[in-house]
Amino acid sequence: MVIKDIEQHAEEKMLHSLNHLEEVLSRIRAGKANVHILDGIKVEYYGNMVPLSNVANISTPDAKTITILAWEKTMMKPIEKAIQDSDVGITPENNGEIIRLGIPPLTEERRKQLVKQSRAEAENAKVGVRNARRDANDAGKAATKKGTSEDDGKETEEAVKKLHDKYIKKIDEVLSAKEKEIMTV
């Protein structure tokens, strides 16, 4: 049953590439409020660096605003500073009670940059899928040399190719949806 293990391992790697792409794309700002653009921000909390979502409630009251309500008043300044120091590119408005991020509309040039960045991330995910296919094919050939039948080796290669095609198609679909989201004014 080495063959099934090879296929399963390849699919896990391919799924990981797809999930990573979805996570990265969720952080790319598309012109409307999305709490995921703050996912990478960490705040110092009692000596530890923790995700922003661990110390505050983050919400989107409308399509152009993100609000951050700290669970402790003492965290307002550290949260504000963490957002300013991040690569989000939005200046927070802190009134002492709540922090607001006004999402500015994207320029056409910025939209094109974001599409380009999204395509680069999708290409990285495709490379991960291709690497998983190559590794699985190599493992299948090694298993054939160790005594597994050639038919099993060919079946593994076919199964891995189908997985490869399936995940490349999914990556293209995710990218297409993100491009549409970015380019929608």
PyMOL commands that set and color helices and strands:
alter all, ss='L'
color gray80, all
select helices_A, chain A and resi 2-26+35-38+52-54+73-85+108-145+150-183
alter helices_A, ss='H'
color red, helices_A
select strands_A, chain A and resi 42-45+48-51+56-62+65-70+93-94+99-102
alter strands_A, ss='S'
color yellow, strands_A
deselect
rebuild
show_as cartoon
